[in-house]
Each structure stands twice: as C-alpha cells, then as structure tokens.
Amino acid sequence: MSYFIARRLAGFLLTLWAVSVVVFAVMNVLPGDPALTILGIDSTEEARAALRARLGLDQPVVLRYLDWVAGALRGDFGTSFSFGVPVSGLIGERLPLTFSLALSGMVVTVILALVLGITAAARHGRPGDWGIMLLSQMGIAIPAFWLSMLLVLLFAVRLRWLPPGGFPGWGDPIAALRSLVLPTAALALVQSAVLARVTRSAALEVMRLDFVRTARASGFGSRHVLWRHVLPNALVPIVTIVGLQFAGLVTGTIVIENVFYLPGLGRLLFQSIANRDLITVQALVMLFATLVVTANFLVDIAYVIIDPRLRGARG
Amino acid sequence: MRERRLSPNLIIGAVLVALVCGVALLSVVWTPHPYAVIDVGGKFAPASAEHWLGTDQLGRDLVSQLMVAAGNSMMVALLAVGVGCVLGTAFGLLAAARGGWTEEAIMRVSDLGFAFPALLFAIMLAAAYGPSLSVVVVAIAFINIPIFARVSRAAANQVWHREYVYAARAAGMGRFAISRDHILPNIAAPVIVQATIEFAVSILTEAALSYLGLGAQPPAPSWGRMLSEAQTLMYLAPQLAIWPGLCIFTAVLGFGLLGDGLRDMTDPRLIRERRA
C-alpha cells in the first residue's frame, strides 16, 4: 500500500516538474523577446532593455527557470506587469469565486449524473432509459458557452429571474449566490452528460452480477439494492471519469467565467492575455495544470481506497 | 451469419456529418451571398426569401457566414486531428514495436500531454504567439498526439501477439515491415473511431477558443466568434445567438454519434455480446 502510494507520488512530482518545464519553455524560450511582446513594436530599445532587466530577462534561461520555480514553491509568482501587484495576491483575491463555481459545479454534476445514470440503468431498455440517454447525448454535443447563452436568454432576458452575468461580491451573499446559479447550471448540465452515461453503463455491468440477484432475492427493495449494493460496486469507473472530467471542469470554469463576466481566475487569465501580462498568464496556466495533475493523482489514490484489490495489481 | 445491423447512432451520425461536410464543401464554390459584404442599411433583417436566416448587426447574410464558418471549422478539425492522428499513431506503433525503454519513454511523455487540457494548452500558446487559427490547429494537434499514441499502442500490443505476426517474424520480416503491413491495417478500426470522436472534440474546442477571441480573427467567420458577437446583442437580436450554436451542436452531435456507431460496429467485444 505505502509502496504503491510512494510510486504514485514520485510519478506525480515528476509530472509536475515536467509541466513546469513545458509552461516555462513555451512562455519564455520560444516566442522571441517578451519585452517586445509586452511593450509593442513602437517601444524604444532603451525601454525594452530596462524592462528586460526588470524582468530578469538578461539572465540565462536556466537561472530564470530556477528562480521562477523557487519563487512558485514559496507562493511567489512575481509581480504582475499590468496590475503592478504580486501575482499571488491577484490569485488569492480571485480564487474564492473560481473555487466556489468549480465546487458547486462538481457537486451538482455528481448528484445529477448519479441520479440520472442509476435511474436510466433501473429502466434499462425502456422509454425512461432511452430519454435520459438522448438528453445525455445532446448534453455532450452542446458547447457550454452556448448553453450559458441560452440559459441567459431564457432566465435573464425573457423571464428576468436571475442576473445575466457579473458578480456583486460576497458582501451580499444572496445576490452572490443568485449570480452563481446560471454558471453552475451551465457547467453541471454539460459535465453531467458524460458522467450519467458512465454511471449507467457501470451500474448495468454490476446489475448482471450474482450478488445483486442474491440481494434482490433476500427481499431488499429495488431502490435499496440500487443505491446500497449496485452503486458502491460501480464506483471505480465513475471515479475515473470524475477525475478525468476535472480537466473539463477546470477549462469549463475558465470559459464560463468569461461568459458570465465573473471576476475569477479564468477571467483574470483572459485579462492578462489581453494585457500581454505574460508573468500572470504563466502563473495561472501552471496553476490550472497543477490542479489537473493533482486531480489525476488523487484519483489514482482513490482507486485503492475504493477497491482494495487494485493495491497489488497496480503496484 | 451477418448480424451487423447498422445502429441508429451510426445512421443519424453519418447523415449529420454528410450534411455538415456537404455544406462546408459547397461554401468553397457557392454561398447565397458573399459572406463579408456589409450592408448597414439592411442590418438585423428578419428571415426572408433573399436572406434565409436574416442578417447580422452589419447586414451580412447569416446563411453565407454559417456556411463559410462550417468550412473553417472542418478545416481546423481536419488539419489538427489529421496531424495528431498520424504522429500519434506513428509513436504508438513505434512504442509497440520496440517495447522496452522506448515504449516507456513514449508513454511517459504522452502522460504529460494529459496534464494539459487542449483548451488550456491553446490559451497558453495564444498568449505567447498571439491569437490565430493556426495556433488553434497546433494546440489541438499537439494534444491529440498522446491520445492517438495511447490508443494505437494498446491496440498494436494486442496484434503483436497474434499467430500471423509470430509467423511473419519467424519468416524474417522486420519490425518496421510488420508494423506497416500487419499491425497498422489491424489497428485502423480503433484509430478511426478515435479520430471521429476527436473530430467532435476539436470542433468544440475551436468554437470555444474562437468564442473567447483566441481562434478565428475577423473577418474570417467562425461559429464561436459569431456567438461572442451575438452575446453583446442578446437583448436586441436574440436570433443571432441561436443559429451558430445550433450549427456547432449539429456538427459535434454528428461526429459523436458516428464515432459511437463505428465503435459499436467494430469493437469485437460488443459484437460478441450482441450475438450472445
């Protein structure tokens, strides 16, 4: 067990290191002169040289990389070029909103997907199953940003029940939550489409097994059997997809924040791109990639907790 | 005993794909109106015999724009998935043929690709190189390489254990020749299925990036960019927010269903199940 986790941990750290090299290389080595990118072609050579010195660009690349990593490990991502404040401060300011959106999106996704998937499995081959699968097929094909626009058209423009976008701040919790309803719905509806299908097929697989028949024969109600016997045994593929979908959740959050003008990390990323603030972009891309890699690592660990049989097999 | 009934998924998917590709091809030679002609006097025109779906905020014909956008979207997907598929499959074949540390190295490097969702990778490239459709193509192609490497290696490893491959090796055939003549034709099915699905993903990714302003640049029409322009006009002209989204939906649904249908048809495990 501990050998298994140690191996996974080593792989996780190695991946993080490789990701940091890729991010740094793309943002620093390939694109020519960042000072020119930031200041534009009208800038004078002196201004560019001064900026290069300020950004530490006159030092060797390897040294700059080590500097960046050492800083990042201490939580210091440098100073944002466009905002003039530490990047870590910017991230800290906007993290709660992104975190709330991602978390609520994830929770609603899982609840929706489990209910739909198990319901479909229980009605296997009947109209209920067919309808849920049709909905899920549509949910997979619909772009999250378009679904967001349709939700805004219906609930904000037509019915005027919810705000079309923006964020009033946490000072007014009711208004803050109201402004998160549509973004959460858009995120969860798209994400749960895939997960509902996986839940359904995983549940169907388990429902064929003998112990389910035994449970039924022992007189347990069908709902009890579904949620207490079938679901726990169908969790491995479900957790796998939840983990894989975390990447979708991260990119989904980036897109959705921009659709609804929510001042979170995704919005910050795009503002930074527009401002040519490469330092902030680099920190944010690294942060998002780290989240994805961490999620994959946690899924690997979660397998072992859900299914102890995998401990030997995967070590 | 031919029990390979075509699934409804496959048929609906094929029809939708044929429709989208047909429109995309047609847009190269013909559109109802030149797509970029601005007619400010005729802006926000409703659907009519002349403008089948009306006009946008600059009086441009919506149908013509949607058609050209279909062409752009297909072109991006074709290039990105094509490059990703060819390179990825080549790496997958190499990994399966060589085994040992070559295989290990290729698979570990491709694990790295899974740390970057395509959208995040494209955002990073766009930030460094400036937004354009070529950046979108490169980003999607890059992200597709590990996906195809993984699929083709898994499939190729199975084929390497078949009797006819042992026979070919015993007959003195080299690893490269075996990969080309025996492995590749036999892993084509899963690779094609994957390519169809990645086509759908690529259309979605391109649309999202163009919506965010990192893909197609004006005046090149793109479904995603048309939606981002429509968003600011949502109170004024809600119809503009409908059609481009419906196009994306149709194209993605078509390729998705086609991919599912092809997989059901070619996956031996599923075929056996159906016969049982």
Interface residues (C-beta under 8 A of the other chain):
Chain A: T15 A18 V19 V22 V23 V26 M27 L30 P31 Q137 M138 I140 A141 I142 P143 A144 F145 W146 M149 L150 V152 L153 V157 P164 A247 G248 V250 T251 I254 V255 N258 V259 L269 F270 S272 I273 L278 V281 V285 F288 A289 V292 V293 N296
Chain B: D111 L112 F114 A115 F116 P117 A118 L119 L120 I123 M124 L125 A126 A127 A128 Y129 A200 L204 A207 A208 Y211 L212 G213 L214 G224 L227 A230 Q231 M234 Y235 P238 A241 P244 G245 I248 F249 V252 L253 G256 L257
